[in-house]
Every structure is written in structure tokens, then in C-alpha cells.
Amino acid sequence: GHRRKNWKVRKFVLRDDPAYLHYYDPAGGEEPLGAIHLRGCVVTAVEDMPDSKKHDVDNILFEIITADEIHYYLQAASSTERTEWIKAIQAVARTGK
């Protein structure tokens, strides 16, 4: 969603060795569509996103900023899930290889 104006559903797999968040097409496929390198990244909750419709974001967004300053915006299914993702990604960013 950080480069496009529309949102796409993706399946995410968090790994700590190496420290990556791989994303897949939820309809299937064994190969990841891409990956976000998490070592040294910053992840935070996003309360308001410019250029988005209020009903599209619903305060469940979070942002990952990689060590080389690439910004990724992701939307969780709920505020509880957003908190869990943020904590898990922060842990991997600190301790992952």
C-alpha cells in the first residue's frame, strides 16, 4: 500500500533468521511476492494517514521504516492484532539476524 493508492490483501510470514517479513498472495503460491528486511527497522502505529479515506484505515495501520528508509504501511485486522504485529516486528528488528 505504500506505493499504490489501493490496498491489497497479503499473507505475511515473520522470520528472525534472517530478519525478514515475507509477503505472499493469499490465494496461494509458494514463492513470496516480496520481503521487507527488518534488521534495524523502526515500526510504529499510525493514527492518521494523509490522502486516505477515514473509513479505509480505521486506526489499525502501522508503518515499517527500514534501515535504508523505505516506508511500508500495513493494515491489521484489528487494533489487538496491530499491537501484536508491532511487538513481534520490534523484537525481530532488535534480535534477528
Phi, psi and omega in degrees: 000350184281340180250349183240158179275349179251158181259145177233142177281132179224150173263133183244142175233121181265128179234146180253350179218088003279165185281089182223152169248104180272145177233144188230160170287125183294344180283352178134184182106131183275333183273135177292148175284336180180181182210150177245120179284123189261345183301120179077013180279167174242132178232131182217157173288145178244120182268332182213129181243123179298153177064026176233152177282140184305317184286348180279332188256321171053031177055037176233026179269152168219159184237137173247125174246116183285169180300330177263024170064037171266131183260129175239131176251128180234150179243125178274170180282334181205169179293326177296315179295323177300315179298318179296317179297315181300313180298316181294316180293320178299319179296315180294322180298326180279317191249345182291162183261000000 
